[in-house]
Amino acid sequence: MLREIIDILADPQDGSSLRLNSSLSHVVSMTGHRYDVDASGYADLTLRPDSSEGDDPAMIASREAFLSGGHFAPFVEAVTGAVHDSLDDAGVPDDASPLICEIGAGTGYYLAHSLDSVAGSRGLGIDVSSAAASHLARCHPRAAAIMADACARLPLKDDSVDVMTVVFAPRNVAEFARVLKPGGEVVVLTAEPGHLSELRAPLGIRDVESDKVEQLIAQSEGHLSVVGEPRSVRFPMKLDQEAIAAQIGMSPSAQHIDPDDLAERIELLPESLVVTAKAAITRLGVAR
């Protein structure tokens, strides 16, 4: 899929256009910078000397296991619904091929669902983790993957993205505003206080900050404006110990806990437990 989205990619060093070489093994900029294309299909557009950041393979495996169980299905539906609303409000024609870009896309679970729902859409998943990028490259026939740092300059051209999604991932609102088309929007899913509250005390996990949505809105001032009111998405999940272990394993929230201690704490939980999921959908748009 890199061929289908190469026209919107840009050199992270200077913003110049990129092209694939004839063997499809490298992406080369107009100014001579060269970036590797991994055998799994993603382009590594990072500027650091190693790929040790982001989710490691164990975290990606846990994410795949938990999400494939359908436990977060209401979140997935809410994100995809907001993508549709954003495209409709921007007046994107039904026969267009809008570009949906997910930041911190992980395994591509959310992105693939949106691509299935929006006919003819193209997808781009961006993640700083090489393990995640490998999954992203094969998450959907219409999805491309690049490895890049979302906190730095995004390797995308100005005004190139129709709608962007950010699901429990880092935000770079100045860059989002730069790469979104006029009328484009960012759909952000942010954990709310009380998210997974039934697990936090017994497992020793920190709670969610009380003002994450307010922080997002404040950070966006001067770059993006809130579209409508943030909407809460809340639902119960019945999780067994295996699903709980996968949920905790996919998140950095328990990284400060010794793995053996964490495993012992999970074993002390009931065989199944009803756990509450809580998050907010916020839409942020550029001026039309």
Secondary structure, DSSP 8 states (H G I E B T S, - for coil): -HHHHGGGBB-TTT--BEEE-TTSSEEEETTS-EEEB-TTS-EE---SS----S--HHHHHHHHHHHHTTTTHHHHHHHHHHHHHHHHHTT--TTS--EEEEET-TTSHHHHHHHHHSTT-EEEEEES-HHHHHHHTTS-TTEEEEE--TTS--SB-TT-EEEEEEESS---HHHHHHHEEEEEEEEEEEE-TTTTHHHHHHHT-----TTHHHHHHHHHTTT-EE-S--EEEEEEEEEEHHHHHHHHHTSGGGTTS-HHHHHHHHHTS-SEEEEEEEEEEEEEE---
